[in-house]
Amino acid sequence: GSSGSSSSGDDGGGGGASSGKKKSAGKKGKKESAKANKAAAPVVTGPGGQPISDLTREFYTIQIKDLEERLDRYQEKCAELEVSNEDHERNVQRISDDQHDIVEFLNSQLARKDEEIKGLSEQVLQLEQEKDSHQDEFELEIASLTTKSKETIAGLTEQLETVTAKLN
């Protein structure tokens, strides 16, 4: 509303000042000042230099007021969107930080698991070597026992034959 009243005040300002000077001119000045007061209402002219009617002036004033209200709403909406945008940026940054932390954690877990796998693989290799070593020992022991048992069987069979021959 202030833009409309300031432009109309500027147009009629010159007439008001001149009427003030004429007021001090005496009886004749009083009549002229009355005319000047009627004419003191600012006269606004349109693009063609013709005066604008009160209805048109009111229309423009309403239009200006509406545009100012719309501007205020848009500025409020802009401020809300800026706050919302800042919130979203903070959320995005927090998510990015969280994601970075998660990736670091998972990488450390992966490294730990890799070390664990390496240790277990070495343990499996050692156990396989021990198994092979024990298997070789047991196979030698079985071979030795087999040989001894064959020798014992052969000796006992020979003794049996000897005893059987003596009995006959």
JOKAPE-V990390 format. One record per residue. RES is the residue in three letters. NEAR is the number of other C-alpha atoms within 10 Angstrom. D_CENTER is the distance of its C-alpha to the mean C-alpha in Angstrom with 1 decimal. Layout:
{{RES;NEAR;D_CENTER} {RES;NEAR;D_CENTER}}
This chain:
{{GLY;14;41.6} {SER;10;42.3} {SER;12;42.2} {GLY;16;44.9} {SER;11;47.2} {SER;10;46.9} {SER;12;47.9} {SER;16;50.8} {GLY;17;51.9} {ASP;12;52.1} {ASP;15;54.4} {GLY;16;56.8} {GLY;13;56.9} {GLY;12;59.8} {GLY;16;62.1} {GLY;17;61.6} {ALA;12;62.5} {SER;13;65.7} {SER;20;66.8} {GLY;14;66.6} {LYS;11;69.1} {LYS;16;71.4} {LYS;17;71.5} {SER;12;73.7} {ALA;12;76.3} {GLY;10;78.5} {LYS;10;79.6} {LYS;11;78.6} {GLY;17;75.3} {LYS;15;74.6} {LYS;12;75.0} {GLU;16;72.8} {SER;22;70.2} {ALA;13;70.1} {LYS;12;69.6} {ALA;20;66.9} {ASN;13;65.1} {LYS;10;65.0} {ALA;14;63.8} {ALA;20;61.3} {ALA;15;58.8} {PRO;18;56.5} {VAL;18;57.2} {VAL;18;54.1} {THR;14;54.8} {GLY;12;52.9} {PRO;7;52.3} {GLY;6;56.0} {GLY;8;57.3} {GLN;10;58.3} {PRO;13;57.6} {ILE;14;54.8} {SER;13;55.8} {ASP;11;54.6} {LEU;9;53.0} {THR;12;51.1} {ARG;17;50.2} {GLU;13;48.9} {PHE;12;46.9} {TYR;13;45.3} {THR;17;44.6} {ILE;14;43.0} {GLN;14;40.9} {ILE;16;39.9} {LYS;16;39.0} {ASP;13;37.0} {LEU;13;35.1} {GLU;15;34.5} {GLU;13;33.1} {ARG;12;30.9} {LEU;12;29.7} {ASP;12;29.0} {ARG;12;27.0} {TYR;12;25.0} {GLN;12;24.5} {GLU;12;23.4} {LYS;12;21.0} {CYS;12;19.7} {ALA;12;19.3} {GLU;12;17.5} {LEU;12;15.1} {GLU;12;14.6} {VAL;12;13.9} {SER;12;11.5} {ASN;12;9.7} {GLU;12;9.8} {ASP;12;8.5} {HIS;12;5.4} {GLU;12;5.3} {ARG;12;6.3} {ASN;12;4.1} {VAL;12;1.6} {GLN;12;5.4} {ARG;12;6.8} {ILE;12;5.8} {SER;12;7.1} {ASP;12;9.9} {ASP;12;10.7} {GLN;12;11.0} {HIS;12;13.1} {ASP;12;15.1} {ILE;12;15.7} {VAL;12;16.9} {GLU;12;19.1} {PHE;12;20.5} {LEU;12;21.2} {ASN;12;22.9} {SER;12;25.0} {GLN;12;25.9} {LEU;12;26.8} {ALA;12;29.0} {ARG;12;30.6} {LYS;12;31.4} {ASP;12;32.8} {GLU;12;35.0} {GLU;12;36.0} {ILE;12;36.9} {LYS;12;38.8} {GLY;12;40.7} {LEU;12;41.5} {SER;12;42.6} {GLU;12;44.9} {GLN;12;46.2} {VAL;12;46.8} {LEU;12;48.7} {GLN;12;50.8} {LEU;12;51.6} {GLU;12;52.6} {GLN;12;54.9} {GLU;12;56.4} {LYS;12;56.9} {ASP;12;58.6} {SER;12;60.7} {HIS;12;61.7} {GLN;12;62.4} {ASP;12;64.7} {GLU;12;66.4} {PHE;12;66.9} {GLU;12;68.2} {LEU;12;70.7} {GLU;12;71.7} {ILE;12;72.2} {ALA;12;74.2} {SER;12;76.3} {LEU;12;76.8} {THR;12;77.7} {THR;12;80.2} {LYS;12;81.7} {SER;12;81.9} {LYS;12;83.6} {GLU;12;86.0} {THR;12;86.6} {ILE;12;87.2} {ALA;12;89.5} {GLY;12;91.4} {LEU;12;91.6} {THR;12;92.8} {GLU;12;95.4} {GLN;12;96.6} {LEU;12;96.7} {GLU;12;98.8} {THR;11;101.1} {VAL;11;101.6} {THR;10;102.1} {ALA;9;104.7} {LYS;8;106.5} {LEU;7;106.6} {ASN;5;108.2}}
